[in-house]
Amino acid sequence: MERQRERERLREAVVWWESEYGRITEEELAEAEAERQEIERRHAERERRAESSGVRATAAGGGP
């Protein structure tokens, strides 16, 4: 149920964004996806480093 609400809020945000700034191009979408993947890669790497050192990374900054 919560995921459905999140998707609906995202749809509303996209509709607003496109009404203000125009449709997102394929190039912009590809750039955003590459950035998202890089963020996820960095996050996973931070988690691996924290686990190997015995320190749990925090959501706010990656460590104590």
N, CA, C and O atoms as a MOPAC input file, in Angstrom:
PM7 MOZYME 1SCF
protein

 N      0.81800 1    -1.18500 1     0.00000 1
 C      0.00000 1     0.00000 1     0.00000 1
 C      0.87300 1     1.26500 1     0.00000 1
 O      0.61900 1     2.21900 1    -0.73600 1
 N      1.90900 1     1.24000 1     0.85100 1
 C      2.79900 1     2.39900 1     0.92500 1
 C      3.53200 1     2.61900 1    -0.39700 1
 O      3.69600 1     3.75700 1    -0.83600 1
 N      3.97000 1     1.53800 1    -1.02800 1
 C      4.65200 1     1.66400 1    -2.31900 1
 C      3.73100 1     2.28300 1    -3.36800 1
 O      4.16500 1     3.08300 1    -4.19600 1
 N      2.47400 1     1.90900 1    -3.32300 1
 C      1.50200 1     2.47300 1    -4.26400 1
 C      1.37300 1     3.97900 1    -4.05400 1
 O      1.31900 1     4.74100 1    -5.01900 1
 N      1.32400 1     4.40700 1    -2.79600 1
 C      1.25900 1     5.84700 1    -2.50700 1
 C      2.52100 1     6.55800 1    -2.98200 1
 O      2.45200 1     7.66300 1    -3.51900 1
 N      3.67200 1     5.92300 1    -2.78200 1
 C      4.93700 1     6.50900 1    -3.24200 1
 C      4.94700 1     6.67700 1    -4.75700 1
 O      5.37100 1     7.71100 1    -5.27300 1
 N      4.47600 1     5.65200 1    -5.46600 1
 C      4.41700 1     5.73400 1    -6.93600 1
 C      3.49300 1     6.85200 1    -7.39100 1
 O      3.80200 1     7.57800 1    -8.33600 1
 N      2.36000 1     6.98800 1    -6.71600 1
 C      1.41200 1     8.04700 1    -7.07800 1
 C      2.02400 1     9.42400 1    -6.83200 1
 O      1.87200 1    10.32500 1    -7.65700 1
 N      2.71100 1     9.59400 1    -5.71100 1
 C      3.37800 1    10.87600 1    -5.43300 1
 C      4.45100 1    11.15200 1    -6.47700 1
 O      4.61400 1    12.29200 1    -6.91000 1
 N      5.17900 1    10.12500 1    -6.88200 1
 C      6.19900 1    10.29300 1    -7.91100 1
 C      5.56400 1    10.69500 1    -9.23500 1
 O      6.06200 1    11.59300 1    -9.91400 1
 N      4.46500 1    10.03600 1    -9.60800 1
 C      3.75800 1    10.40500 1   -10.84400 1
 C      3.32900 1    11.86400 1   -10.81000 1
 O      3.49000 1    12.59000 1   -11.79100 1
 N      2.78100 1    12.29100 1    -9.67100 1
 C      2.35300 1    13.68800 1    -9.53600 1
 C      3.53200 1    14.63600 1    -9.67600 1
 O      3.41600 1    15.68500 1   -10.31000 1
 N      4.66000 1    14.27500 1    -9.09200 1
 C      5.86000 1    15.11500 1    -9.19600 1
 C      6.33900 1    15.20200 1   -10.64400 1
 O      6.73500 1    16.27400 1   -11.10200 1
 N      6.30500 1    14.09200 1   -11.36000 1
 C      6.74000 1    14.08100 1   -12.75900 1
 C      5.81100 1    14.95100 1   -13.59700 1
 O      6.27800 1    15.72400 1   -14.43400 1
 N      4.51200 1    14.83600 1   -13.38500 1
 C      3.54900 1    15.65000 1   -14.13100 1
 C      3.82000 1    17.12900 1   -13.87800 1
 O      3.83600 1    17.93000 1   -14.81200 1
 N      4.03500 1    17.49100 1   -12.61000 1
 C      4.32800 1    18.89400 1   -12.29400 1
 C      5.62200 1    19.33300 1   -12.95600 1
 O      5.67300 1    20.38900 1   -13.58600 1
 N      6.67900 1    18.51800 1   -12.81500 1
 C      7.99000 1    18.87000 1   -13.36800 1
 C      7.88100 1    19.10400 1   -14.87200 1
 O      8.38400 1    20.10100 1   -15.39000 1
 N      7.22100 1    18.18100 1   -15.57000 1
 C      7.09400 1    18.31100 1   -17.01900 1
 C      6.24200 1    19.51200 1   -17.40000 1
 O      6.48600 1    20.12400 1   -18.43900 1
 N      5.24900 1    19.86800 1   -16.58900 1
 C      4.44000 1    21.04900 1   -16.90900 1
 C      5.26000 1    22.32200 1   -16.73100 1
 O      5.02000 1    23.31300 1   -17.42100 1
 N      6.21900 1    22.30500 1   -15.82000 1
 C      7.06200 1    23.47700 1   -15.57500 1
 C      8.24400 1    23.56600 1   -16.54000 1
 O      8.57900 1    24.65200 1   -17.01300 1
 N      8.87500 1    22.42300 1   -16.83100 1
 C     10.15600 1    22.43200 1   -17.54300 1
 C     10.16200 1    21.66600 1   -18.86600 1
 O     11.17900 1    21.63900 1   -19.55900 1
 N      9.06000 1    21.05600 1   -19.21500 1
 C      9.01700 1    20.27000 1   -20.45000 1
 C      9.35900 1    18.81400 1   -20.18400 1
 O      9.80400 1    18.44300 1   -19.09700 1
 N      9.14000 1    18.00500 1   -21.20300 1
 C      9.38600 1    16.56700 1   -21.07700 1
 C     10.86800 1    16.28100 1   -20.91500 1
 O     11.71700 1    17.01600 1   -21.41900 1
 N     11.16200 1    15.21400 1   -20.21300 1
 C     12.53400 1    14.78000 1   -19.99400 1
 C     13.01000 1    14.06300 1   -21.25300 1
 O     12.32200 1    13.18900 1   -21.78200 1
 N     14.19100 1    14.44300 1   -21.72300 1
 C     14.73900 1    13.80800 1   -22.92100 1
 C     15.37000 1    12.46700 1   -22.55800 1
 O     15.65500 1    12.19900 1   -21.39100 1
 N     15.58100 1    11.63300 1   -23.56800 1
 C     16.24500 1    10.35100 1   -23.35200 1
 C     17.64800 1    10.56200 1   -22.79800 1
 O     18.10800 1     9.79200 1   -21.95600 1
 N     18.32200 1    11.59700 1   -23.26700 1
 C     19.67400 1    11.89500 1   -22.78500 1
 C     19.65300 1    12.24700 1   -21.29600 1
 O     20.48400 1    11.76400 1   -20.52700 1
 N     18.69700 1    13.09100 1   -20.89400 1
 C     18.57700 1    13.46000 1   -19.47800 1
 C     18.25000 1    12.23900 1   -18.62200 1
 O     18.77500 1    12.08200 1   -17.52000 1
 N     17.38800 1    11.38700 1   -19.13600 1
 C     17.01500 1    10.18200 1   -18.41100 1
 C     18.23100 1     9.26600 1   -18.24700 1
 O     18.44400 1     8.70500 1   -17.17300 1
 N     19.02100 1     9.11500 1   -19.30200 1
 C     20.22600 1     8.28000 1   -19.23700 1
 C     21.23300 1     8.85700 1   -18.24300 1
 O     21.86000 1     8.10700 1   -17.49600 1
 N     21.39300 1    10.17000 1   -18.22700 1
 C     22.30500 1    10.81200 1   -17.27400 1
 C     21.84500 1    10.57700 1   -15.84200 1
 O     22.65500 1    10.26200 1   -14.97000 1
 N     20.55400 1    10.72700 1   -15.60100 1
 C     20.01900 1    10.52800 1   -14.25800 1
 C     20.19100 1     9.07600 1   -13.81700 1
 O     20.52300 1     8.81900 1   -12.66000 1
 N     19.97300 1     8.14200 1   -14.70900 1
 C     20.13200 1     6.72800 1   -14.37900 1
 C     21.59300 1     6.41100 1   -14.08300 1
 O     21.88000 1     5.65900 1   -13.15100 1
 N     22.50800 1     6.96200 1   -14.84700 1
 C     23.93900 1     6.74900 1   -14.59300 1
 C     24.32300 1     7.31700 1   -13.22400 1
 O     25.08700 1     6.69800 1   -12.48300 1
 N     23.79800 1     8.47900 1   -12.89700 1
 C     24.08100 1     9.08700 1   -11.59400 1
 C     23.51400 1     8.23700 1   -10.46500 1
 O     24.17500 1     8.04100 1    -9.44500 1
 N     22.30100 1     7.73100 1   -10.63700 1
 C     21.68500 1     6.87800 1    -9.62400 1
 C     22.51400 1     5.61600 1    -9.40600 1
 O     22.73600 1     5.20500 1    -8.26800 1
 N     22.96800 1     5.00600 1   -10.49000 1
 C     23.77300 1     3.79400 1   -10.37900 1
 C     25.10000 1     4.07500 1    -9.67400 1
 O     25.57000 1     3.25400 1    -8.88600 1
 N     25.69700 1     5.22100 1    -9.95300 1
 C     26.95700 1     5.59100 1    -9.29500 1
 C     26.73700 1     5.79400 1    -7.80000 1
 O     27.56200 1     5.36600 1    -6.99300 1
 N     25.64700 1     6.43300 1    -7.42300 1
 C     25.33100 1     6.63100 1    -6.00500 1
 C     25.14300 1     5.28100 1    -5.32100 1
 O     25.65500 1     5.06500 1    -4.22300 1
 N     24.42200 1     4.38300 1    -5.95600 1
 C     24.21200 1     3.05700 1    -5.37700 1
 C     25.52800 1     2.29500 1    -5.26200 1
 O     25.75300 1     1.59000 1    -4.27900 1
 N     26.40200 1     2.43300 1    -6.26600 1
 C     27.70900 1     1.77000 1    -6.22300 1
 C     28.52900 1     2.29100 1    -5.05100 1
 O     29.13700 1     1.51000 1    -4.31900 1
 N     28.54800 1     3.61800 1    -4.86900 1
 C     29.29100 1     4.20800 1    -3.75900 1
 C     28.72700 1     3.75100 1    -2.41100 1
 O     29.47700 1     3.45400 1    -1.48100 1
 N     27.41100 1     3.70000 1    -2.32100 1
 C     26.77100 1     3.27000 1    -1.08600 1
 C     27.15800 1     1.82700 1    -0.76600 1
 O     27.50900 1     1.52100 1     0.37300 1
 N     27.09700 1     0.94800 1    -1.74900 1
 C     27.45700 1    -0.45200 1    -1.54400 1
 C     28.92200 1    -0.57600 1    -1.14400 1
 O     29.25800 1    -1.38100 1    -0.27500 1
 N     29.78700 1     0.19900 1    -1.75700 1
 C     31.20700 1     0.17200 1    -1.41300 1
 C     31.41800 1     0.63900 1     0.02100 1
 O     32.20400 1     0.04400 1     0.75900 1
 N     30.72300 1     1.69800 1     0.41900 1
 C     30.81600 1     2.20400 1     1.79500 1
 C     30.36100 1     1.13200 1     2.78300 1
 O     30.99400 1     0.92900 1     3.81900 1
 N     29.27200 1     0.45200 1     2.46300 1
 C     28.77100 1    -0.62200 1     3.32700 1
 C     29.79700 1    -1.74400 1     3.43300 1
 O     30.04300 1    -2.25300 1     4.52700 1
 N     30.40700 1    -2.14200 1     2.30200 1
 C     31.41200 1    -3.20400 1     2.32000 1
 C     32.60000 1    -2.81100 1     3.19300 1
 O     33.08300 1    -3.61800 1     3.98700 1
 N     33.06800 1    -1.57900 1     3.04900 1
 C     34.20600 1    -1.11300 1     3.85600 1
 C     33.84500 1    -1.10100 1     5.33200 1
 O     34.64600 1    -1.50500 1     6.17400 1
 N     32.64200 1    -0.63900 1     5.64800 1
 C     32.21100 1    -0.58300 1     7.03800 1
 C     32.10800 1    -1.97800 1     7.63400 1
 O     32.52300 1    -2.20300 1     8.77000 1
 N     31.56100 1    -2.90900 1     6.87800 1
 C     31.42600 1    -4.27500 1     7.37300 1
 C     32.78700 1    -4.92100 1     7.58800 1
 O     32.98400 1    -5.63900 1     8.56900 1
 N     33.72400 1    -4.67300 1     6.68300 1
 C     35.04100 1    -5.28300 1     6.82000 1
 C     35.83100 1    -4.67800 1     7.97400 1
 O     36.72100 1    -5.33100 1     8.51900 1
 N     35.52000 1    -3.44100 1     8.35400 1
 C     36.22100 1    -2.81600 1     9.47900 1
 C     35.44800 1    -2.97500 1    10.78200 1
 O     35.91700 1    -2.54300 1    11.83500 1
 N     34.27300 1    -3.58800 1    10.72200 1
 C     33.48500 1    -3.80400 1    11.92100 1
 C     32.66100 1    -2.61300 1    12.35100 1
 O     32.12000 1    -2.60600 1    13.45700 1
 N     32.55200 1    -1.60600 1    11.50500 1
 C     31.77900 1    -0.40000 1    11.81200 1
 C     30.59300 1    -0.35200 1    10.87200 1
 O     30.74800 1    -0.51400 1     9.66200 1
 N     29.41500 1    -0.13200 1    11.41700 1
 C     28.21300 1    -0.03000 1    10.57600 1
 C     28.08500 1     1.40200 1    10.09400 1
 O     28.11200 1     2.33200 1    10.89900 1
 N     27.94300 1     1.59400 1     8.76400 1
 C     27.74800 1     2.92300 1     8.18100 1
 C     26.38600 1     3.45400 1     8.56400 1
 O     25.41400 1     2.70100 1     8.62300 1
 N     26.31000 1     4.76000 1     8.82600 1
 C     25.02600 1     5.37000 1     9.13800 1
 C     24.42500 1     5.96900 1     7.87600 1
 O     25.13600 1     6.24600 1     6.91100 1
 N     23.12200 1     6.16500 1     7.88900 1
 C     22.44300 1     6.73600 1     6.72800 1
 C     22.90300 1     8.16200 1     6.47100 1
 O     22.90200 1     8.61000 1     5.32500 1
 N     23.29100 1     8.87400 1     7.50100 1
 C     23.62300 1    10.28000 1     7.34300 1
 C     25.01200 1    10.52300 1     6.80300 1
 O     25.23300 1    11.54300 1     6.15100 1
 N     25.97300 1     9.62100 1     7.04600 1
 C     27.28600 1    10.00200 1     6.59800 1
 C     28.30400 1     8.90400 1     6.46100 1
 O     29.44200 1     9.18100 1     6.08100 1
 N     27.95400 1     7.67900 1     6.75100 1
 C     28.89000 1     6.61900 1     6.49300 1
 C     29.73900 1     6.18900 1     7.67000 1
 O     30.62400 1     5.34900 1     7.50200 1
 N     29.51000 1     6.72200 1     8.83400 1
 C     30.28100 1     6.24000 1     9.96700 1
 C     30.16100 1     7.16000 1    11.14900 1
 O     29.50500 1     8.20000 1    11.08900 1
 N     30.81300 1     6.75900 1    12.24600 1
 C     30.72800 1     7.55300 1    13.47300 1
 C     31.49800 1     8.83800 1    13.39600 1
 O     31.51400 1     9.60600 1    14.35800 1

